[in-house]
Amino acid sequence: MAKLEGVKTLDMVNGEITKVSYDGAEYERVEGIPRSVGRAGDLLLNGYDHSDLEVNAFYKIVDKDGLKTIYDEVEDAHNNALTEGAVFRKVSASQPSLEDRVSTTEKDIAALKSDVATLKSEAKTEYVRIDKSEAKAGDFVKFGDTMRSFLTPGKYYEIISVDDSGDPHIIDDDGDYYDTYGHNFEVYRKVSAASVEAEPKPERLKVGDYAKVVTDLTSHAKRDDIVKIIEDDKSIIPFLAEHLNGDNAGWFVEVQLVRATDEEVAEAKRKQAEEEERKRWAAIGREVGEYKRGDVVRAIISSEAVSKGTIGIVGEISGTCFRVNAKNITTYNWSNANYVELIAPVEARFDRK
């Protein structure tokens, strides 16, 4: 939902807006950080600086897959906007009537009875997590964060079949046959409570841990990115993270991250190192490992005639090998490009200008 039009200021204290009206209803200011106190239906006086949002404009807070957010003019979600600004709540909502309170209490009691009945019925069975490769018809899948309206995060869906690629097929909330290919999910098997102990709860992420993003609802990271936790404020959206290159990855709800394995972290760091190396060579207009005659290099691995640490100048080039002309080398001086590092490209040598 885009910026709201027609919001009128009704009261101010010390220069701060404390009461507004919108669409025939009055809204009062609620103290606290928006991401902690905001609810669906509240108004947000935006204080978040973003090119697609207007500072000091009002936006309606909505619930998107269990997360509170606002939408800009082109219907893009901005969860991080709820880190700044002020929340305003409809007066009738913040000051309910006696009838409203009685009605709400009756509904809560009914819901509690339903929950108790559900717990009793489920007490005899448990779900134990298994590897995805073990999935078969009759097992269950559970999705974490998902943008599909016909899939409910945390719900167990029975597997109808598993295709040749190992992807489970289920019946979604719309009653349609659905292929889980491309989704992030866990596989569970229903067992008797008497036959297995409950699966231990995963250890909570902490500052310094590496995690994998399992949501598409963030503006500074994408699904499957590996990030590092740098702050945990224990709030509703507790984790601030950064990418492996140090760039900001934004704030995350706990369910939007899972602990990354050592292999995933190592692979992500390898890719990051390759990207940094590519940028370093691109800055001088070359592909990675593209040496030219006249470049100054240093041996990082000893070859037959060029020992580690030798500094020389690239001479004759043949494929991925070239001569390293150095003062102390008078015989065979061929080296592989992988055995040296570039110290200065020929274009930057003052003695060649």
C-alpha positions in Angstrom: 0.0 0.0 0.0 1.5 3.3 -1.1 1.8 6.6 0.9 -1.5 7.5 2.6 -3.2 10.7 1.5 -5.6 12.7 3.7 -3.9 12.1 7.1 -4.6 15.2 9.3 -2.7 16.3 12.4 -5.1 16.7 15.4 -2.6 17.3 18.2 1.1 18.0 18.8 3.3 18.1 21.9 6.7 19.8 21.9 6.7 19.6 18.1 5.8 15.9 17.9 2.6 14.7 16.4 0.6 12.8 19.0 -2.8 12.4 17.3 -4.0 12.2 13.7 -7.2 11.4 11.8 -7.5 9.2 8.7 -10.4 7.9 6.8 -12.9 9.0 9.5 -11.0 7.5 12.5 -8.6 8.9 15.0 -5.2 7.5 15.7 -2.9 8.1 18.7 0.8 7.8 18.9 2.2 4.6 20.4 5.6 4.9 22.1 8.4 2.4 21.1 10.3 1.2 18.1 7.9 0.5 15.3 9.1 -3.1 14.6 8.5 -3.9 18.3 5.1 -2.2 18.9 3.6 -2.0 15.4 0.6 -4.0 14.4 -1.2 -4.7 11.2 -3.6 -1.8 10.6 -1.5 0.8 12.5 -0.2 3.8 10.7 3.6 4.5 10.4 5.0 8.0 10.3 8.0 7.1 8.2 11.5 8.1 9.3 13.4 5.6 7.1 15.5 7.2 4.4 14.9 5.2 1.2 14.6 6.3 -2.5 11.2 4.6 -2.8 9.8 6.0 0.5 8.9 9.5 1.6 10.2 10.6 5.0 7.5 12.1 7.3 4.8 10.5 5.1 2.2 8.1 6.6 2.0 4.4 5.5 -0.2 1.6 6.7 1.5 -1.3 8.4 0.4 -4.7 7.0 1.1 -8.3 7.8 3.0 -10.2 5.1 3.7 -13.9 5.8 3.9 -13.2 9.6 6.1 -10.2 9.2 5.1 -6.5 9.7 6.0 -4.3 6.7 4.9 -1.3 4.6 4.7 -1.0 0.8 5.9 1.7 -1.5 4.3 3.1 -4.7 5.2 0.1 -6.8 4.1 -2.4 -4.1 7.6 -3.4 -2.9 7.9 -4.4 0.8 10.2 -2.4 3.1 10.5 -4.4 6.4 13.5 -2.3 7.5 11.3 0.9 7.5 10.0 -0.3 10.8 13.3 0.4 12.5 12.6 4.2 12.5 9.6 6.5 12.7 6.5 6.4 14.9 3.4 4.2 15.2 -0.1 5.5 15.4 -3.0 3.2 16.5 -6.7 3.7 16.0 -8.3 5.0 19.2 -11.0 2.4 19.3 -8.3 -0.3 18.9 -6.1 1.1 21.7 -9.1 1.8 24.0 -11.6 -1.0 23.4 -15.1 -0.9 24.8 -16.3 -3.3 27.5 -18.3 -5.2 24.9 -15.1 -5.5 22.8 -13.1 -6.8 25.8 -15.8 -9.3 26.7 -16.0 -10.5 23.1 -12.2 -10.8 22.8 -12.0 -12.8 26.1 -14.7 -15.2 24.9 -12.8 -15.7 21.7 -9.5 -16.3 23.6 -11.2 -18.9 25.8 -12.6 -20.7 22.8 -9.2 -20.6 21.1 -7.5 -21.9 24.2 -10.0 -24.8 24.4 -9.3 -25.6 20.8 -5.5 -25.5 21.4 -5.8 -27.9 24.4 -7.9 -30.3 22.3 -5.3 -30.1 19.5 -2.5 -30.8 21.9 -4.3 -33.8 23.4 -4.9 -35.2 19.9 -1.3 -34.7 18.9 0.3 -35.9 22.1 0.4 -39.4 20.8 2.5 -38.6 17.7 5.6 -36.7 16.9 7.5 -35.6 13.9 11.2 -36.4 13.6 13.4 -34.6 11.0 15.1 -36.7 8.4 17.4 -36.0 5.5 15.8 -34.8 2.3 17.3 -37.7 0.4 15.3 -40.1 2.6 11.9 -38.5 1.7 9.2 -40.8 0.5 5.4 -40.8 0.1 3.8 -40.6 3.5 6.5 -38.4 5.0 5.9 -34.6 5.5 7.5 -31.4 4.4 7.5 -28.1 6.4 8.3 -24.8 4.9 10.0 -21.9 6.6 9.5 -18.5 5.1 7.5 -18.6 1.8 6.0 -16.0 -0.5 3.4 -18.4 -1.8 -0.2 -17.6 -0.6 -1.1 -21.3 -0.9 1.7 -22.5 1.4 1.7 -22.0 5.2 5.0 -21.6 7.0 5.4 -24.2 9.8 2.6 -26.4 8.5 3.2 -30.1 7.9 2.3 -31.2 4.3 2.0 -34.9 3.6 4.2 -36.1 0.6 2.1 -37.6 -2.1 5.0 -38.7 -4.2 8.7 -38.1 -4.9 9.8 -37.5 -8.5 13.0 -38.8 -10.2 14.9 -35.6 -9.2 14.1 -36.3 -5.5 11.6 -33.4 -5.2 8.5 -34.2 -3.0 5.0 -33.4 -4.4 2.3 -32.3 -2.0 -1.3 -31.0 -1.9 -1.2 -27.2 -1.2 -3.7 -25.1 0.8 -5.7 -24.6 -2.4 -6.1 -28.3 -2.9 -3.8 -28.4 -5.9 -1.0 -30.9 -6.6 2.3 -29.0 -6.1 5.9 -29.7 -6.9 8.3 -28.4 -4.2 11.2 -27.9 -6.6 13.2 -24.7 -5.8 11.8 -24.3 -2.3 13.6 -24.3 1.0 12.0 -26.9 3.3 12.6 -29.6 5.9 11.4 -33.2 5.7 9.8 -35.0 8.7 8.6 -38.5 9.4 5.7 -39.1 11.8 6.6 -41.5 14.6 5.1 -42.7 17.9 6.1 -40.6 20.9 7.0 -43.8 22.7 9.5 -44.8 20.1 11.6 -41.7 19.7 12.8 -38.8 21.8 11.8 -35.3 20.7 14.2 -33.6 18.3 16.4 -31.2 20.2 15.8 -27.5 19.5 18.5 -26.0 17.3 20.9 -23.7 19.2 19.9 -20.0 18.7 22.2 -18.0 16.4 24.6 -15.6 18.1 26.9 -12.7 17.2 29.8 -14.1 15.1 27.8 -17.0 13.6 27.4 -17.5 9.9 23.8 -18.0 8.6 22.0 -18.8 5.4 19.2 -16.5 4.3 15.9 -18.5 3.7 13.6 -15.6 2.7 12.9 -13.4 -0.2 11.5 -10.6 1.9 14.6 -8.5 2.6 15.9 -5.6 0.7 19.7 -6.1 1.3 20.1 -9.8 0.8 18.6 -12.6 -1.3 17.7 -16.2 -0.6 20.7 -18.6 0.0 23.1 -15.7 0.7 25.6 -16.5 3.5 25.8 -13.7 6.0 27.5 -13.1 9.4 25.6 -12.0 12.5 27.0 -8.8 13.9 24.3 -7.7 16.3 21.5 -9.4 18.4 19.2 -6.9 20.2 16.8 -9.7 21.3 13.8 -7.9 19.7 11.1 -9.2 17.3 13.6 -8.6 14.5 16.8 -9.4 16.5 19.6 -10.1 14.0 21.7 -7.5 12.1 23.9 -9.2 9.6 26.6 -8.3 7.0 27.7 -9.9 3.8 31.1 -11.6 3.6 32.5 -8.5 1.9 31.4 -6.4 4.8 28.3 -4.8 3.1 25.2 -4.4 5.2 22.8 -7.3 4.8 20.0 -5.8 6.9 17.9 -7.0 9.9 16.3 -10.5 10.1 13.6 -12.3 12.0 14.9 -15.6 13.5 12.9 -17.7 11.1 14.5 -15.9 8.1 18.0 -17.4 8.9 19.3 -20.9 9.5 22.8 -21.8 10.7 25.2 -22.2 7.7 27.2 -25.4 7.5 31.0 -25.3 7.4 30.9 -26.4 3.8 28.5 -23.6 2.8 30.6 -21.0 4.6 33.8 -22.2 2.9 32.1 -22.2 -0.5 30.8 -18.7 0.0 34.2 -17.4 1.1 35.8 -19.0 -2.0 33.3 -17.4 -4.3 33.8 -14.0 -2.5 37.6 -14.3 -2.9 37.2 -15.1 -6.6 35.0 -12.1 -7.1 37.5 -9.8 -5.3 40.3 -11.2 -7.5 38.1 -10.6 -10.6 37.5 -7.0 -9.6 41.2 -6.5 -9.0 42.2 -7.6 -12.5 39.2 -5.8 -14.1 40.4 -2.5 -12.5 43.4 -2.7 -14.9 41.3 -3.9 -17.9 42.3 -7.5 -17.8 40.9 -11.0 -17.2 42.1 -12.9 -14.1 45.6 -14.2 -14.7 46.1 -12.2 -17.9 49.8 -11.3 -17.9 51.6 -9.1 -20.4 55.2 -8.8 -21.5 56.9 -6.3 -19.2 54.7 -7.0 -16.1 56.6 -7.1 -12.8 55.9 -10.4 -11.0 56.9 -12.3 -7.8 57.2 -16.1 -7.6 54.8 -17.5 -4.9 55.6 -21.1 -5.8 59.1 -22.4 -6.8 59.5 -23.8 -10.3 62.4 -25.6 -11.9 64.6 -22.5 -12.2 62.5 -19.7 -10.5 62.5 -20.0 -6.7 59.8 -18.7 -4.4 60.2 -14.9 -3.7 62.1 -14.1 -6.9 61.0 -10.8 -8.5 61.4 -10.5 -12.2 59.9 -9.2 -15.5 57.6 -11.2 -17.8 59.3 -11.9 -21.1 58.3 -14.3 -23.8 54.8 -15.7 -23.3 53.6 -19.1 -24.5 50.0 -20.0 -23.4 49.9 -20.0 -19.6 53.7 -20.0 -19.3 56.2 -17.3 -19.7 59.8 -16.4 -19.0 60.6 -14.5 -15.8 63.7 -12.4 -16.4 65.5 -11.8 -13.2 69.0 -10.7 -12.2 70.0 -14.0 -10.6 68.6 -16.3 -13.3 70.9 -17.1 -16.2 69.5 -20.5 -17.3 66.1 -21.9 -17.9 63.6 -19.3 -16.6 60.1 -20.5 -17.6 57.3 -20.3 -15.0 53.6 -21.1 -14.9 51.2 -18.1 -14.5 49.7 -19.9 -11.4 53.2 -19.8 -9.8 53.5 -16.0 -9.6 51.6 -12.9 -8.5 51.4 -9.5 -10.2 53.3 -6.7 -8.5 53.0 -4.0 -11.2 51.4 -4.1 -14.6 53.6 -2.9 -17.5 51.2 0.0 -18.0 52.0 1.4 -14.5 55.9 1.1 -14.8 57.5 4.6 -14.7 60.6 3.2 -16.3 58.6 2.3 -19.4 57.0 5.7 -19.9 
